[in-house]
Amino acid sequence: MKLILTLLLLALVPAFSAPKAASKLTPEAAFTKTVQPFLANNCVGCHNPKNKTANLDLQQFTSIESVRSNLKVWRKVAWKLEQGEMPPAKFPQPKAITKKAVLKWVNAELADSQIALK
Ligand code: HEC
């Protein structure tokens, strides 16, 4: 029985460590490598501490901790990205694959938190 269980667990491990480029990074590393540059390139031109377009400063997010302590904002970010509403249509758009990676990261953060359930 123990052996079967061990084999079963071993069989499951690869499923969790599937070789997706972004998933090799820790959430912290992915924030620095993918999410932060994405914001810098596509969002903070409007959502910075000076302009605060829509009363939103996305430049304030400099660490994963800052994201986790303000997930309400990130629910909106996920929503806007999912709807394809940000950046606004008239402005340069990020690569679909980058946007997808960022959205996945944000959704994972939200799923890991209580707030996603509210
Ligand atoms: C060219 C300026 C501009 C850029 C670039 C831009 N936004 Fe916006 N954003 C706006 C404006 C204007 C609004 C208010 C209108 C609206 O909600 O559609 C807004 C609203 C928002 C809101 C809703 C805020 C709220 O509290 O209702 C979020 C979230 C958001 N943007 C996220 C982003 C993200 C993420 C990016 C980068 C991928 C981005 N924006 C890029 C101009 C911009």
Backbone and ligand atoms as CSV (ligand in chain L), in Angstrom:
chain,resi,resn,atom,element,x,y,z
A,1,MET,N,N,0.838,-1.209,0.000
A,1,MET,CA,C,0.000,0.000,0.000
A,1,MET,C,C,0.870,1.255,0.000
A,2,LYS,N,N,1.857,1.231,0.890
A,2,LYS,CA,C,2.744,2.394,0.990
A,2,LYS,C,C,3.469,2.626,-0.341
A,3,LEU,N,N,3.875,1.516,-0.954
A,3,LEU,CA,C,4.600,1.620,-2.220
A,3,LEU,C,C,3.710,2.236,-3.303
A,4,ILE,N,N,2.488,1.750,-3.340
A,4,ILE,CA,C,1.548,2.268,-4.347
A,4,ILE,C,C,1.342,3.771,-4.158
A,5,LEU,N,N,1.209,4.134,-2.912
A,5,LEU,CA,C,1.009,5.556,-2.606
A,5,LEU,C,C,2.208,6.382,-3.050
A,6,THR,N,N,3.395,5.861,-2.765
A,6,THR,CA,C,4.616,6.562,-3.154
A,6,THR,C,C,4.683,6.706,-4.668
A,7,LEU,N,N,4.382,5.614,-5.359
A,7,LEU,CA,C,4.416,5.648,-6.823
A,7,LEU,C,C,3.409,6.654,-7.368
A,8,LEU,N,N,2.265,6.658,-6.732
A,8,LEU,CA,C,1.205,7.567,-7.138
A,8,LEU,C,C,1.660,9.012,-6.980
A,9,LEU,N,N,2.286,9.276,-5.843
A,9,LEU,CA,C,2.780,10.632,-5.576
A,9,LEU,C,C,3.858,11.018,-6.585
A,10,LEU,N,N,4.746,10.084,-6.848
A,10,LEU,CA,C,5.819,10.354,-7.806
A,10,LEU,C,C,5.250,10.654,-9.188
A,11,ALA,N,N,4.183,9.927,-9.513
A,11,ALA,CA,C,3.564,10.121,-10.819
A,11,ALA,C,C,2.932,11.507,-10.907
A,12,LEU,N,N,2.505,12.018,-9.775
A,12,LEU,CA,C,1.826,13.314,-9.769
A,12,LEU,C,C,2.798,14.483,-9.837
A,13,VAL,N,N,3.994,14.275,-9.319
A,13,VAL,CA,C,4.951,15.383,-9.226
A,13,VAL,C,C,5.169,16.113,-10.557
A,14,PRO,N,N,5.430,15.372,-11.655
A,14,PRO,CA,C,5.677,16.091,-12.910
A,14,PRO,C,C,4.505,16.967,-13.332
A,15,ALA,N,N,3.305,16.566,-12.963
A,15,ALA,CA,C,2.132,17.353,-13.330
A,15,ALA,C,C,2.205,18.742,-12.718
A,16,PHE,N,N,2.806,18.822,-11.541
A,16,PHE,CA,C,2.888,20.130,-10.883
A,16,PHE,C,C,4.089,20.940,-11.347
A,17,SER,N,N,5.087,20.237,-11.832
A,17,SER,CA,C,6.270,20.978,-12.268
A,17,SER,C,C,6.379,20.980,-13.790
A,18,ALA,N,N,5.228,20.979,-14.427
A,18,ALA,CA,C,5.194,21.000,-15.889
A,18,ALA,C,C,6.094,22.099,-16.439
A,19,PRO,N,N,6.799,21.807,-17.513
A,19,PRO,CA,C,7.805,22.756,-18.003
A,19,PRO,C,C,7.211,23.941,-18.758
A,20,LYS,N,N,6.611,24.829,-18.030
A,20,LYS,CA,C,6.155,26.086,-18.637
A,20,LYS,C,C,7.163,27.142,-18.239
A,21,ALA,N,N,7.611,27.881,-19.207
A,21,ALA,CA,C,8.684,28.853,-18.974
A,21,ALA,C,C,8.490,29.656,-17.685
A,22,ALA,N,N,7.332,30.268,-17.539
A,22,ALA,CA,C,7.128,31.176,-16.417
A,22,ALA,C,C,7.054,30.443,-15.086
A,23,SER,N,N,6.545,29.214,-15.102
A,23,SER,CA,C,6.322,28.515,-13.848
A,23,SER,C,C,7.622,28.030,-13.218
A,24,LYS,N,N,8.732,28.167,-13.949
A,24,LYS,CA,C,10.010,27.772,-13.364
A,24,LYS,C,C,10.444,28.793,-12.322
A,25,LEU,N,N,9.956,29.995,-12.467
A,25,LEU,CA,C,10.319,31.054,-11.538
A,25,LEU,C,C,9.441,31.004,-10.298
A,26,THR,N,N,10.003,31.431,-9.188
A,26,THR,CA,C,9.174,31.605,-8.002
A,26,THR,C,C,8.269,32.809,-8.274
A,27,PRO,N,N,7.150,32.923,-7.540
A,27,PRO,CA,C,6.291,34.096,-7.744
A,27,PRO,C,C,7.057,35.401,-7.562
A,28,GLU,N,N,8.001,35.406,-6.618
A,28,GLU,CA,C,8.796,36.615,-6.366
A,28,GLU,C,C,9.644,36.963,-7.595
A,29,ALA,N,N,10.316,35.944,-8.128
A,29,ALA,CA,C,11.182,36.166,-9.282
A,29,ALA,C,C,10.360,36.575,-10.498
A,30,ALA,N,N,9.199,35.941,-10.654
A,30,ALA,CA,C,8.341,36.265,-11.792
A,30,ALA,C,C,7.833,37.701,-11.687
A,31,PHE,N,N,7.622,38.156,-10.475
A,31,PHE,CA,C,7.195,39.546,-10.312
A,31,PHE,C,C,8.267,40.487,-10.842
A,32,THR,N,N,9.493,40.250,-10.412
A,32,THR,CA,C,10.602,41.126,-10.808
A,32,THR,C,C,10.912,41.017,-12.295
A,33,LYS,N,N,10.842,39.784,-12.795
A,33,LYS,CA,C,11.280,39.560,-14.170
A,33,LYS,C,C,10.199,39.848,-15.213
A,34,THR,N,N,8.969,39.591,-14.859
A,34,THR,CA,C,7.893,39.697,-15.843
A,34,THR,C,C,6.885,40.797,-15.520
A,35,VAL,N,N,6.374,40.774,-14.304
A,35,VAL,CA,C,5.244,41.658,-13.981
A,35,VAL,C,C,5.669,43.117,-13.890
A,36,GLN,N,N,6.750,43.362,-13.158
A,36,GLN,CA,C,7.172,44.747,-12.978
A,36,GLN,C,C,7.557,45.428,-14.303
A,37,PRO,N,N,8.371,44.744,-15.139
A,37,PRO,CA,C,8.659,45.353,-16.447
A,37,PRO,C,C,7.407,45.570,-17.293
A,38,PHE,N,N,6.454,44.658,-17.173
A,38,PHE,CA,C,5.190,44.800,-17.912
A,38,PHE,C,C,4.479,46.092,-17.504
A,39,LEU,N,N,4.411,46.319,-16.198
A,39,LEU,CA,C,3.785,47.550,-15.716
A,39,LEU,C,C,4.558,48.763,-16.218
A,40,ALA,N,N,5.876,48.684,-16.080
A,40,ALA,CA,C,6.719,49.815,-16.474
A,40,ALA,C,C,6.521,50.139,-17.958
A,41,ASN,N,N,6.436,49.122,-18.791
A,41,ASN,CA,C,6.346,49.338,-20.236
A,41,ASN,C,C,4.953,49.711,-20.713
A,42,ASN,N,N,3.935,49.267,-19.996
A,42,ASN,CA,C,2.586,49.398,-20.532
A,42,ASN,C,C,1.613,50.205,-19.681
A,43,CYS,N,N,1.938,50.442,-18.446
A,43,CYS,CA,C,0.918,51.000,-17.548
A,43,CYS,C,C,1.328,52.282,-16.829
A,44,VAL,N,N,2.573,52.352,-16.364
A,44,VAL,CA,C,2.910,53.459,-15.469
A,44,VAL,C,C,3.030,54.805,-16.200
A,45,GLY,N,N,3.008,54.764,-17.538
A,45,GLY,CA,C,2.959,56.016,-18.275
A,45,GLY,C,C,1.740,56.840,-17.853
A,46,CYS,N,N,0.670,56.169,-17.513
A,46,CYS,CA,C,-0.548,56.853,-17.048
A,46,CYS,C,C,-0.756,56.668,-15.548
A,47,HIS,N,N,-0.563,55.445,-15.100
A,47,HIS,CA,C,-0.829,55.152,-13.683
A,47,HIS,C,C,0.446,55.292,-12.854
A,48,ASN,N,N,0.907,56.521,-12.726
A,48,ASN,CA,C,2.094,56.790,-11.913
A,48,ASN,C,C,1.717,57.750,-10.789
A,49,PRO,N,N,2.615,57.955,-9.830
A,49,PRO,CA,C,2.244,58.770,-8.665
A,49,PRO,C,C,1.882,60.212,-9.020
A,50,LYS,N,N,2.396,60.679,-10.170
A,50,LYS,CA,C,2.134,62.060,-10.544
A,50,LYS,C,C,0.776,62.197,-11.236
A,51,ASN,N,N,0.549,61.397,-12.274
A,51,ASN,CA,C,-0.715,61.485,-13.015
A,51,ASN,C,C,-1.856,60.798,-12.281
A,52,LYS,N,N,-1.540,59.634,-11.719
A,52,LYS,CA,C,-2.556,58.855,-11.007
A,52,LYS,C,C,-3.855,58.751,-11.807
A,53,THR,N,N,-3.729,58.437,-13.064
A,53,THR,CA,C,-4.920,58.281,-13.900
A,53,THR,C,C,-5.871,57.274,-13.264
A,54,ALA,N,N,-7.148,57.626,-13.213
A,54,ALA,CA,C,-8.177,56.813,-12.569
A,54,ALA,C,C,-7.824,56.557,-11.097
A,55,ASN,N,N,-7.103,57.516,-10.518
A,55,ASN,CA,C,-6.691,57.433,-9.115
A,55,ASN,C,C,-5.886,56.168,-8.829
A,56,LEU,N,N,-5.139,55.749,-9.815
A,56,LEU,CA,C,-4.394,54.508,-9.693
A,56,LEU,C,C,-2.908,54.715,-9.971
A,57,ASP,N,N,-2.099,54.358,-8.989
A,57,ASP,CA,C,-0.645,54.430,-9.139
A,57,ASP,C,C,-0.087,53.012,-9.152
A,58,LEU,N,N,0.317,52.555,-10.323
A,58,LEU,CA,C,0.843,51.187,-10.415
A,58,LEU,C,C,2.351,51.140,-10.199
A,59,GLN,N,N,2.945,52.321,-10.096
A,59,GLN,CA,C,4.387,52.374,-9.867
A,59,GLN,C,C,4.729,52.049,-8.413
A,60,GLN,N,N,3.732,52.150,-7.556
A,60,GLN,CA,C,3.954,51.868,-6.133
A,60,GLN,C,C,4.279,50.384,-5.882
A,61,PHE,N,N,3.991,49.537,-6.874
A,61,PHE,CA,C,4.210,48.107,-6.656
A,61,PHE,C,C,5.630,47.716,-7.055
A,62,THR,N,N,6.467,47.655,-6.040
A,62,THR,CA,C,7.883,47.398,-6.293
A,62,THR,C,C,8.323,46.057,-5.739
A,63,SER,N,N,7.399,45.364,-5.072
A,63,SER,CA,C,7.733,44.045,-4.530
A,63,SER,C,C,6.471,43.203,-4.468
A,64,ILE,N,N,6.650,41.918,-4.345
A,64,ILE,CA,C,5.486,41.040,-4.261
A,64,ILE,C,C,4.698,41.324,-2.981
A,65,GLU,N,N,5.404,41.777,-1.950
A,65,GLU,CA,C,4.721,42.103,-0.688
A,65,GLU,C,C,3.765,43.277,-0.898
A,66,SER,N,N,4.215,44.248,-1.669
A,66,SER,CA,C,3.354,45.410,-1.902
A,66,SER,C,C,2.113,44.999,-2.693
A,67,VAL,N,N,2.270,44.013,-3.560
A,67,VAL,CA,C,1.118,43.497,-4.306
A,67,VAL,C,C,0.168,42.785,-3.351
A,68,ARG,N,N,0.755,41.934,-2.519
A,68,ARG,CA,C,-0.068,41.121,-1.619
A,68,ARG,C,C,-0.800,41.956,-0.577
A,69,SER,N,N,-0.259,43.119,-0.284
A,69,SER,CA,C,-0.941,43.946,0.709
A,69,SER,C,C,-1.970,44.875,0.058
A,70,ASN,N,N,-2.132,44.745,-1.249
A,70,ASN,CA,C,-3.122,45.598,-1.922
A,70,ASN,C,C,-3.803,44.835,-3.061
A,71,LEU,N,N,-4.302,43.672,-2.729
A,71,LEU,CA,C,-4.847,42.801,-3.776
A,71,LEU,C,C,-6.140,43.320,-4.401
A,72,LYS,N,N,-6.799,44.202,-3.677
A,72,LYS,CA,C,-8.032,44.785,-4.237
A,72,LYS,C,C,-7.738,45.453,-5.578
A,73,VAL,N,N,-6.642,46.196,-5.604
A,73,VAL,CA,C,-6.230,46.870,-6.829
A,73,VAL,C,C,-5.937,45.837,-7.911
A,74,TRP,N,N,-5.316,44.739,-7.507
A,74,TRP,CA,C,-4.911,43.729,-8.486
A,74,TRP,C,C,-6.081,42.931,-9.035
A,75,ARG,N,N,-7.170,42.886,-8.297
A,75,ARG,CA,C,-8.387,42.293,-8.860
A,75,ARG,C,C,-8.843,43.130,-10.043
A,76,LYS,N,N,-8.744,44.442,-9.875
A,76,LYS,CA,C,-9.139,45.342,-10.971
A,76,LYS,C,C,-8.174,45.212,-12.143
A,77,VAL,N,N,-6.890,45.096,-11.815
A,77,VAL,CA,C,-5.888,44.942,-12.870
A,77,VAL,C,C,-6.202,43.683,-13.688
A,78,ALA,N,N,-6.475,42.577,-12.987
A,78,ALA,CA,C,-6.789,41.314,-13.675
A,78,ALA,C,C,-8.018,41.495,-14.557
A,79,TRP,N,N,-8.993,42.164,-14.012
A,79,TRP,CA,C,-10.241,42.380,-14.747
A,79,TRP,C,C,-9.992,43.190,-16.019
A,80,LYS,N,N,-9.243,44.282,-15.886
A,80,LYS,CA,C,-8.962,45.130,-17.042
A,80,LYS,C,C,-8.145,44.373,-18.095
A,81,LEU,N,N,-7.208,43.568,-17.637
A,81,LEU,CA,C,-6.391,42.806,-18.589
A,81,LEU,C,C,-7.233,41.742,-19.286
A,82,GLU,N,N,-8.073,41.079,-18.502
A,82,GLU,CA,C,-8.923,40.036,-19.081
A,82,GLU,C,C,-9.862,40.609,-20.133
A,83,GLN,N,N,-10.384,41.784,-19.840
A,83,GLN,CA,C,-11.316,42.427,-20.774
A,83,GLN,C,C,-10.597,43.054,-21.963
A,84,GLY,N,N,-9.274,43.097,-21.874
A,84,GLY,CA,C,-8.502,43.737,-22.939
A,84,GLY,C,C,-8.707,45.246,-22.959
A,85,GLU,N,N,-9.020,45.814,-21.785
A,85,GLU,CA,C,-9.311,47.259,-21.731
A,85,GLU,C,C,-8.092,48.113,-21.392
A,86,MET,N,N,-7.033,47.457,-20.897
A,86,MET,CA,C,-5.826,48.208,-20.550
A,86,MET,C,C,-4.616,47.529,-21.175
A,87,PRO,N,N,-3.696,48.268,-21.758
A,87,PRO,CA,C,-3.776,49.702,-22.012
A,87,PRO,C,C,-4.945,50.022,-22.933
A,88,PRO,N,N,-5.466,51.256,-22.869
A,88,PRO,CA,C,-6.579,51.639,-23.738
A,88,PRO,C,C,-6.253,51.354,-25.198
A,89,ALA,N,N,-7.261,50.990,-25.972
A,89,ALA,CA,C,-7.091,50.502,-27.342
A,89,ALA,C,C,-6.225,51.390,-28.236
A,90,LYS,N,N,-6.280,52.692,-28.021
A,90,LYS,CA,C,-5.550,53.592,-28.908
A,90,LYS,C,C,-4.049,53.586,-28.644
A,91,PHE,N,N,-3.640,52.960,-27.551
A,91,PHE,CA,C,-2.233,53.001,-27.161
A,91,PHE,C,C,-1.531,51.692,-27.489
A,92,PRO,N,N,-0.179,51.740,-27.553
A,92,PRO,CA,C,0.570,50.525,-27.902
A,92,PRO,C,C,0.184,49.362,-26.976
A,93,GLN,N,N,0.018,48.213,-27.575
A,93,GLN,CA,C,-0.418,47.039,-26.806
A,93,GLN,C,C,0.765,46.115,-26.499
A,94,PRO,N,N,0.705,45.471,-25.314
A,94,PRO,CA,C,1.758,44.505,-24.984
A,94,PRO,C,C,1.616,43.252,-25.849
A,95,LYS,N,N,2.664,42.459,-25.893
A,95,LYS,CA,C,2.580,41.187,-26.599
A,95,LYS,C,C,1.574,40.296,-25.880
A,96,ALA,N,N,0.788,39.581,-26.660
A,96,ALA,CA,C,-0.243,38.716,-26.070
A,96,ALA,C,C,0.363,37.718,-25.079
A,97,ILE,N,N,1.515,37.184,-25.435
A,97,ILE,CA,C,2.119,36.147,-24.593
A,97,ILE,C,C,2.591,36.727,-23.245
A,98,THR,N,N,3.072,37.959,-23.285
A,98,THR,CA,C,3.496,38.613,-22.043
A,98,THR,C,C,2.285,38.921,-21.179
A,99,LYS,N,N,1.263,39.419,-21.822
A,99,LYS,CA,C,0.041,39.750,-21.093
A,99,LYS,C,C,-0.537,38.493,-20.434
A,100,LYS,N,N,-0.494,37.400,-21.161
A,100,LYS,CA,C,-1.016,36.146,-20.647
A,100,LYS,C,C,-0.236,35.703,-19.404
A,101,ALA,N,N,1.088,35.842,-19.480
A,101,ALA,CA,C,1.937,35.444,-18.355
A,101,ALA,C,C,1.647,36.310,-17.136
A,102,VAL,N,N,1.463,37.594,-17.364
A,102,VAL,CA,C,1.180,38.513,-16.255
A,102,VAL,C,C,-0.177,38.189,-15.635
A,103,LEU,N,N,-1.144,37.975,-16.492
A,103,LEU,CA,C,-2.493,37.659,-16.017
A,103,LEU,C,C,-2.495,36.373,-15.191
A,104,LYS,N,N,-1.732,35.424,-15.645
A,104,LYS,CA,C,-1.639,34.159,-14.931
A,104,LYS,C,C,-1.035,34.374,-13.544
A,105,TRP,N,N,-0.004,35.200,-13.513
A,105,TRP,CA,C,0.663,35.500,-12.246
A,105,TRP,C,C,-0.309,36.197,-11.305
A,106,VAL,N,N,-1.025,37.185,-11.814
A,106,VAL,CA,C,-1.960,37.943,-10.972
A,106,VAL,C,C,-3.050,37.013,-10.458
A,107,ASN,N,N,-3.584,36.203,-11.345
A,107,ASN,CA,C,-4.657,35.307,-10.927
A,107,ASN,C,C,-4.187,34.299,-9.888
A,108,ALA,N,N,-2.943,33.871,-10.005
A,108,ALA,CA,C,-2.398,32.941,-9.011
A,108,ALA,C,C,-2.295,33.634,-7.649
A,109,GLU,N,N,-1.857,34.883,-7.665
A,109,GLU,CA,C,-1.774,35.643,-6.412
A,109,GLU,C,C,-3.170,35.808,-5.797
A,110,LEU,N,N,-4.126,36.100,-6.641
A,110,LEU,CA,C,-5.488,36.297,-6.145
A,110,LEU,C,C,-6.065,34.987,-5.616
A,111,ALA,N,N,-5.778,33.908,-6.315
A,111,ALA,CA,C,-6.313,32.613,-5.905
A,111,ALA,C,C,-5.726,32.177,-4.575
A,112,ASP,N,N,-4.486,32.579,-4.334
A,112,ASP,CA,C,-3.816,32.214,-3.088
A,112,ASP,C,C,-4.321,33.024,-1.900
A,113,SER,N,N,-5.117,33.992,-2.189
A,113,SER,CA,C,-5.542,34.865,-1.092
A,113,SER,C,C,-7.037,34.726,-0.850
A,114,GLN,N,N,-7.433,35.112,0.321
A,114,GLN,CA,C,-8.839,35.102,0.696
A,114,GLN,C,C,-9.671,35.973,-0.222
A,115,ILE,N,N,-9.069,37.093,-0.575
A,115,ILE,CA,C,-9.818,38.132,-1.270
A,115,ILE,C,C,-10.463,37.624,-2.560
A,116,ALA,N,N,-9.825,36.642,-3.192
A,116,ALA,CA,C,-10.362,36.110,-4.439
A,116,ALA,C,C,-11.730,35.469,-4.224
A,117,LEU,N,N,-12.002,35.046,-2.994
A,117,LEU,CA,C,-13.241,34.335,-2.724
A,117,LEU,C,C,-14.374,35.282,-2.343
A,118,LYS,N,N,-14.036,36.494,-2.059
A,118,LYS,CA,C,-15.061,37.431,-1.583
A,118,LYS,C,C,-15.872,38.018,-2.743
L,1,HEC,C1,C,-2.872,55.930,-21.898
L,1,HEC,C2,C,-3.123,55.885,-20.503
L,1,HEC,C3,C,-3.313,54.539,-19.838
L,1,HEC,C4,C,-2.466,53.459,-19.886
L,1,HEC,C5,C,-1.184,53.291,-20.652
L,1,HEC,C6,C,-3.060,52.469,-19.006
L,1,HEC,N1,N,-4.214,52.946,-18.462
L,1,HEC,FE1,FE,-5.365,52.043,-17.070
L,1,HEC,N2,N,-6.693,53.571,-17.119
L,1,HEC,C7,C,-6.584,54.680,-17.922
L,1,HEC,C8,C,-7.808,55.474,-17.823
L,1,HEC,C9,C,-8.096,56.767,-18.566
L,1,HEC,C10,C,-8.647,54.786,-16.914
L,1,HEC,C11,C,-10.067,55.180,-16.476
L,1,HEC,C12,C,-11.085,54.690,-17.462
L,1,HEC,C13,C,-11.322,53.217,-17.366
L,1,HEC,O1,O,-11.503,52.677,-16.276
L,1,HEC,O2,O,-11.374,52.571,-18.426
L,1,HEC,C14,C,-7.911,53.604,-16.485
L,1,HEC,C15,C,-8.377,52.713,-15.566
L,1,HEC,C16,C,-7.684,51.611,-15.113
L,1,HEC,C17,C,-8.099,50.721,-14.053
L,1,HEC,C18,C,-9.370,50.855,-13.211
L,1,HEC,C19,C,-9.075,51.683,-11.994
L,1,HEC,C20,C,-10.285,51.789,-11.116
L,1,HEC,O3,O,-10.104,51.889,-9.911
L,1,HEC,O4,O,-11.403,51.768,-11.630
L,1,HEC,C21,C,-7.164,49.750,-13.935
L,1,HEC,C22,C,-7.143,48.595,-12.947
L,1,HEC,C23,C,-6.150,50.012,-14.930
L,1,HEC,N3,N,-6.474,51.147,-15.614
L,1,HEC,C24,C,-5.041,49.223,-15.139
L,1,HEC,C25,C,-4.116,49.441,-16.140
L,1,HEC,C26,C,-3.044,48.519,-16.463
L,1,HEC,C27,C,-2.805,47.194,-15.749
L,1,HEC,C28,C,-2.362,49.064,-17.492
L,1,HEC,C29,C,-1.195,48.471,-18.222
L,1,HEC,C30,C,-1.401,47.180,-18.838
L,1,HEC,C31,C,-2.983,50.344,-17.810
L,1,HEC,N4,N,-4.054,50.519,-16.983
L,1,HEC,C32,C,-2.520,51.217,-18.779
L,1,HEC,C33,C,-5.487,55.030,-18.679
L,1,HEC,C34,C,-4.412,54.216,-18.948
